[in-house]
């Protein structure tokens, strides 16, 4: 083998190594890209689920606020009626005592 043959074989070998390395890098990039895509999809599903839970919690809270307002209004009406009743009794007593 001549010196040129040895150099040629080394270049061929180096070329094959470079091609193999490039192919391995491409495979790794495909794996990384796939993992990143799956990660993004998983995060989206997670956050979509969180958004649904937050929306349900807000609706639940809204319903509880409405119920609380109704209860408070009913209690206020009951107190108002009680006050009116007491006022009438006082008026009657005052009216009786004045006559």
C-alpha positions, 0 to 999 in steps of 0.5 A: 500500500502506498502512502496515498492509499493509506491516506485515502483509506483514512479519509474514507474511514473518517467519512464513514465515522462522520456519517455515522456520527451525523446519523446518530445526532439526527436520531438523538435530535428526533428523540429529543424533539419527540420528547419535547413534543410529548412534554408540551402535550402533557403540560397542555393537558395538565393545564387544560385540566387545571383550567377546567377545575378552576372554572368549576371552582369559580362557578361553585363559588359564584353559586355559593355567593348567590345562595349567601346573598339570598340567605342574607336577604331573607334574614334581613327581611325576617329581622325587618319584620321582627323590628316592625312587630316590636315597633307596633307593640311599642306604639300600642303600649305608648298609645294605651298609656297615653289614653 
